[in-house]
């Protein structure tokens, strides 16, 4: 399992770490760091995305990541969106 995360304030990173703690073989991958790779192909069977909601949608780095990523060998993808309560 690979859990890709994007976090500005650290809230989504905290959620991603808590999630990964329940899956011993999970690896955390920062979306910003992954974007530097020439090819974004994963061979993980399960892929998770953790990110905050920005202006009622996904942040632009997450959108750019999804445009570039190749999940063709992944059998299950999930997303976990966080938001700050006011």
N, C-alpha and C positions, 0 to 999 in steps of 0.2 A: 504494500500500500504506500502510495505517495500522497502527501497532503501539501498542496501548494497554497501559500497564503500571501495576502497583501494586507499590510497594516501600517497605518500612519501614526496613530497614537499608542499602539501596543495592545489595544483591546482584542483585535482579531488574532494577533500573535498569541495572546494568552489563551484564547479559545482553541486555537490550533494545537497548542502544547497540551492542553487538557485532553483534547480528543486523541492525540497521538499517544498519550499515556495509557489509554485503554487498549491500544493495539501495539504489542511489543515489536512487531516488524515494520511499523510505520516509519517513514522518514519525512521530515519536514523540509520543504523546499520553498525559499522565498521567490515570489513571482518576479520581483525586480531583478534578482540575481539570475534567474532562469532566462530572462529576456536577452541577456548578453550572449547566450549561446547561438551559434549559427543555425542549428537545427534543434527543434524542441519536440523530440519523440520520446514517449515513455513506453516502457515495457511492463509497467505495473498492471496487475489485474484489476486493482481498485484504485481510483484516483479521487481525491477530495479537493475541493476548492473552498477556502475560507477567506472572506473579504467583508468589508463594511459596505453599507449602503450609502451612496453619495448622491444627493439630489434626486432621490427616488429611483436610482438605477445603480448599475455596477460602476466602479471607478474606471477611468479610461485605461490605466495599466492592465487591469483584469481583462477588459475588452480586447486590448492589443494582444495580450497573452493568448486568449482564446482563438483569435484569428490566426496566430502563428503555430499553436500547439497541434501535434498529431497524436490523437488518442485512438487510433485505429486498432491497436492491439489490446485496448482496455475493455473489460467486460462490464464494469460498473463505474459510473461517475456520479458523484453527489456534490452538492454545494451547500454551504452553510453561511448565510449572510448575517452579519451583526449590525446593530444600530445602537446609537446612544439615546437613552431616554432623557427627556428634559422635564 
